[in-house]
Amino acid sequence: MNFITSEELKKMLDSGENFQLIDTREADKYIVCHIETAVSIPQLELPGRLNEIRNDGKVVIYCIYGMKSEQVYIYLKDKLKIKSLFILEGGIYQYARDIDPSMPV
């Protein structure tokens, strides 16, 4: 599995790098707080929404702490064969702690 740190993700966002960021938490959690540019695709909705996920570029997925993202990672690797797939290490909780403490996680 490939992981990316909060700092690396922030650099990617700040540089305008072309990638897809997916929040796999439930939609109500996304509404309260999410990382800029993230698309909400809850884990349980993934099978019906695979067409929304690009498989031709970099994709970063995150959940609250990063552990549930490992299941999503394996699923997406199997179904879409994404070559450049990453998990946000520590999830949005770690991102909020390291990058934006004002986030209501």
Sequence and secondary structure as in RCSB ss.txt:
>XXXX:A:sequence
MNFITSEELKKMLDSGENFQLIDTREADKYIVCHIETAVSIPQLELPGRLNEIRNDGKVVIYCIYGMKSEQVYIY
LKDKLKIKSLFILEGGIYQYARDIDPSMPV
>XXXX:A:secstr
  EE HHHHHHHHHHT  EEEEE S HHHHHH   TT EE  GGGGGG GGGS SSSEEEEE SSSSTHHHHHHH
HHHHH  SEEEEETTHHHHHHHHT TTS  
